[in-house]
Amino acid sequence: MTGLKKTHALVTGGGTGIGLAIAKALAADGAEVTITGRREAVLQDAAKATPGLHPLVMDVSDEASIQTGIAAARDARGPITICVANAGVATGRKLSRTSLGFWRDVMAVNLDGCFLTIRECLPDMEAADWGRVVAISSIAGLKGLKGAGAYSASKHGVIGLIRSLSEDYLGSGLTFNALCPAYVDTDIVANNVDAISERIGGDREAALSMMRDVNKHKRLIKPDEVASAVLWLTAPGSESVNGQTIEIAGGQM
């Protein structure tokens, strides 16, 4: 497939998990894909393993890092017309135990990082009158998750941002959509299983079941399932899909 040939895509958090699956899918469809993250070795390994991926160290919680990084990606591979704002943290804490510092750290990555990444890519899309923005929100962006107030609020904010942008650019060649996965089989879930297991006395299977059973089909979602949705939203024929929140959860949440 080469449907995205001659396009330049940027995927934040593209070195692992959902981001890497998305980056690989876009590259397989012909795009040159800049993958960003904070760990250079992880990005380099991903790029070596997949033609079409290009590593870029960038911290989405730092405005200057985003501005410098996206400018460098543009200089190296041309205008960015596909932006996947995927980078995020998924740390839970009851609001009664949430410090302002913790709250701000979550917002800085999940919401500020999404906003800044999209903002810096928009000029290229405006110039081309074509662009596809996909933000990776969460089912937590549609419903509050117990013990994850900051995370849920940040993901609700991502959806509000996407909906507002879609209204700003109605009638143009730009579309803005949010994907809302439930629990996906990634390192984030594995780490959360470890944390839950520790709290409930070391039963990892019980901890895994607690997360897996949130998904309506009672299994973890594969990263490639999320990547397939991104491919659909960037492909011809998706022009009228705009301002949407698409659940990837095995059923209605």
C-alpha positions as CSV (number, residue, x, y, z in Angstrom):
1,M,0.0,0.0,0.0
2,T,1.2,3.5,-0.8
3,G,-1.8,5.6,-0.2
4,L,0.2,8.1,1.9
5,K,3.2,8.3,-0.3
6,K,4.9,11.8,-0.2
7,T,3.2,12.6,3.1
8,H,5.0,13.4,6.3
9,A,3.4,12.2,9.5
10,L,4.4,13.0,13.1
11,V,3.5,10.6,15.9
12,T,4.3,11.6,19.5
13,G,5.1,8.8,21.8
14,G,6.0,6.8,18.7
15,G,8.7,4.6,20.1
16,T,6.5,2.0,21.9
17,G,3.0,0.7,22.3
18,I,0.1,2.3,20.5
19,G,2.3,5.0,19.0
20,L,4.7,2.6,17.5
21,A,1.9,0.5,16.0
22,I,0.4,3.7,14.4
23,A,3.8,4.8,13.1
24,K,4.5,1.4,11.5
25,A,1.0,1.4,9.9
26,L,1.5,4.9,8.4
27,A,5.0,4.0,7.1
28,A,3.7,0.8,5.6
29,D,1.1,2.9,3.7
30,G,3.9,5.1,2.3
31,A,4.3,8.0,4.7
32,E,7.6,9.2,6.1
33,V,7.0,9.2,9.8
34,T,8.7,11.2,12.5
35,I,8.4,9.4,15.8
36,T,9.0,11.4,19.0
37,G,9.7,10.6,22.6
38,R,12.1,11.3,25.4
39,R,14.2,8.1,25.2
40,E,16.6,8.3,22.3
41,A,17.7,4.6,22.4
42,V,14.1,3.4,22.2
43,L,13.4,5.7,19.2
44,Q,16.6,4.6,17.4
45,D,15.7,0.9,17.9
46,A,12.2,1.4,16.5
47,A,13.5,3.4,13.5
48,K,16.2,0.7,12.7
49,A,13.6,-2.0,12.7
50,T,11.1,-0.2,10.4
51,P,11.9,1.6,7.2
52,G,10.2,5.0,7.0
53,L,10.5,5.8,10.7
54,H,12.7,8.7,11.8
55,P,13.5,9.3,15.4
56,L,13.3,12.7,17.1
57,V,13.9,13.3,20.8
58,M,11.1,15.6,22.0
59,D,9.4,16.2,25.3
60,V,5.7,17.1,24.9
61,S,5.6,18.7,28.3
62,D,8.1,21.3,27.2
63,E,6.9,24.0,24.7
64,A,10.4,24.9,23.5
65,S,11.2,21.2,22.9
66,I,8.1,20.8,20.8
67,Q,8.7,24.0,18.8
68,T,12.4,23.1,18.1
69,G,11.6,19.4,17.4
70,I,8.8,20.0,15.0
71,A,10.8,22.7,13.1
72,A,13.6,20.2,12.8
73,A,11.3,17.4,11.5
74,R,9.8,19.9,9.0
75,D,13.3,20.9,7.8
76,A,14.3,17.3,7.4
77,R,11.3,15.8,5.7
78,G,9.0,18.6,4.6
79,P,5.6,19.9,5.8
80,I,3.7,17.8,8.4
81,T,0.2,17.1,7.2
82,I,-0.6,14.1,9.5
83,C,-0.3,14.7,13.2
84,V,-1.0,11.9,15.7
85,A,-1.0,13.3,19.2
86,N,-0.4,10.0,21.1
87,A,2.1,10.7,23.9
88,G,0.6,10.4,27.3
89,V,0.9,9.2,30.9
90,A,-1.6,6.9,32.6
91,T,-1.0,7.3,36.3
92,G,-4.0,6.9,38.6
93,R,-4.5,8.6,42.0
94,K,-7.6,9.5,44.0
95,L,-8.3,13.2,43.9
96,S,-8.2,13.4,47.7
97,R,-4.5,12.3,47.4
98,T,-3.7,14.4,44.3
99,S,-1.2,17.2,44.8
100,L,-1.2,20.2,42.5
101,G,2.2,19.1,41.3
102,F,0.9,15.6,40.3
103,W,-2.2,17.2,38.6
104,R,0.0,19.6,36.6
105,D,2.4,16.9,35.5
106,V,-0.5,14.8,34.1
107,M,-2.0,17.9,32.3
108,A,1.4,18.9,31.0
109,V,1.8,15.7,29.0
110,N,-1.7,14.6,28.2
111,L,-3.4,17.9,27.5
112,D,-0.8,20.6,27.0
113,G,1.4,18.3,25.0
114,C,-1.5,17.5,22.7
115,F,-2.4,21.1,22.2
116,L,1.1,22.3,21.6
117,T,1.9,19.5,19.1
118,I,-1.2,20.1,17.1
119,R,-0.6,23.9,17.2
120,E,2.9,23.6,15.8
121,C,1.8,21.3,13.0
122,L,-1.2,23.4,11.9
123,P,0.6,25.9,9.7
124,D,1.7,23.2,7.3
125,M,-1.8,21.9,7.1
126,E,-3.3,25.3,6.5
127,A,-0.8,26.0,3.8
128,A,-1.7,22.7,2.0
129,D,-5.4,23.0,2.8
130,W,-5.2,19.4,3.8
131,G,-4.4,17.7,7.1
132,R,-5.4,14.9,9.4
133,V,-5.1,15.3,13.1
134,V,-5.8,12.3,15.3
135,A,-5.6,12.6,19.1
136,I,-5.4,9.5,21.2
137,S,-7.8,10.1,24.1
138,S,-9.3,7.2,26.1
139,I,-12.5,5.8,27.4
140,A,-11.5,8.0,30.4
141,G,-12.2,11.0,28.1
142,L,-15.9,9.8,27.9
143,K,-16.4,8.6,31.5
144,G,-14.7,9.2,34.7
145,L,-12.4,6.4,35.9
146,K,-12.3,5.6,39.5
147,G,-9.1,6.6,41.1
148,A,-7.9,8.5,38.1
149,G,-9.3,12.0,38.4
150,A,-6.4,13.9,36.8
151,Y,-6.0,11.4,34.0
152,S,-9.8,11.4,33.3
153,A,-9.9,15.2,33.3
154,S,-6.9,15.4,30.9
155,K,-8.5,13.0,28.4
156,H,-11.8,14.8,28.6
157,G,-9.8,18.0,27.8
158,V,-8.3,16.3,24.7
159,I,-11.8,15.6,23.4
160,G,-12.9,19.2,24.0
161,L,-9.8,20.4,22.1
162,I,-10.5,18.2,19.1
163,R,-14.2,19.1,18.9
164,S,-13.3,22.8,19.0
165,L,-10.6,22.5,16.3
166,S,-13.0,20.7,14.1
167,E,-15.4,23.6,14.4
168,D,-12.7,26.1,13.7
169,Y,-11.7,24.4,10.4
170,L,-15.1,23.3,9.1
171,G,-15.2,23.5,5.3
172,S,-11.5,23.2,4.9
173,G,-9.4,20.2,4.0
174,L,-8.5,19.5,7.6
175,T,-10.1,17.0,9.9
176,F,-9.7,16.5,13.6
177,N,-10.8,13.3,15.4
178,A,-10.1,11.5,18.7
179,L,-9.8,7.8,19.3
180,C,-10.9,6.5,22.7
181,P,-9.4,3.1,23.4
182,A,-10.2,1.1,26.5
183,Y,-7.4,-1.1,27.9
184,V,-4.7,-1.9,25.3
185,D,-2.1,-4.5,25.5
186,T,0.9,-2.3,26.1
187,D,3.6,-1.7,28.7
188,I,1.4,0.9,30.4
189,V,-1.2,-1.8,31.1
190,A,1.6,-4.2,32.3
191,N,2.9,-1.6,34.7
192,N,-0.6,-0.9,36.0
193,V,-1.2,-4.6,36.5
194,D,2.0,-4.7,38.7
195,A,0.8,-1.7,40.7
196,I,-2.7,-3.1,41.2
197,S,-1.3,-6.6,42.0
198,E,0.8,-5.1,44.8
199,R,-2.2,-3.3,46.3
200,I,-4.3,-6.5,46.3
201,G,-1.8,-8.9,47.7
202,G,0.3,-10.0,44.7
203,D,-2.4,-11.7,42.5
204,R,-1.4,-10.6,39.0
205,E,-4.1,-12.6,37.3
206,A,-6.8,-10.9,39.4
207,A,-5.2,-7.5,38.7
208,L,-5.2,-8.2,34.9
209,S,-8.8,-9.4,35.0
210,M,-9.8,-6.1,36.7
211,M,-8.4,-4.2,33.7
212,R,-9.3,-6.7,30.9
213,D,-12.9,-6.9,32.1
214,V,-13.5,-3.2,31.6
215,N,-13.3,-3.9,27.9
216,K,-16.7,-5.0,26.7
217,H,-15.4,-8.1,24.8
218,K,-13.3,-9.1,27.8
219,R,-9.9,-9.0,26.2
220,L,-7.1,-6.5,25.9
221,I,-7.2,-4.5,22.7
222,K,-4.3,-4.9,20.3
223,P,-2.2,-1.8,19.4
224,D,-2.8,-2.7,15.7
225,E,-6.5,-2.2,16.2
226,V,-5.9,1.4,17.2
227,A,-3.5,1.8,14.3
228,S,-6.1,0.6,11.8
229,A,-8.5,3.3,13.0
230,V,-5.8,5.9,12.3
231,L,-5.2,4.6,8.8
232,W,-8.9,4.8,8.1
233,L,-9.0,8.4,9.3
234,T,-6.1,9.4,7.1
235,A,-7.3,7.5,4.0
236,P,-9.4,8.9,1.1
237,G,-13.1,8.7,1.8
238,S,-12.8,9.8,5.5
239,E,-13.2,13.5,4.7
240,S,-16.6,13.7,6.3
241,V,-15.5,12.1,9.6
242,N,-14.6,15.1,11.6
243,G,-14.9,16.1,15.3
244,Q,-15.7,12.5,16.3
245,T,-14.8,10.5,19.4
246,I,-14.4,6.9,18.3
247,E,-14.5,4.3,21.0
248,I,-12.3,1.2,20.6
249,A,-13.5,-0.8,23.4
250,G,-15.2,-4.0,22.2
251,G,-18.7,-2.5,22.6
252,Q,-20.6,0.4,23.9
253,M,-19.1,2.0,27.0
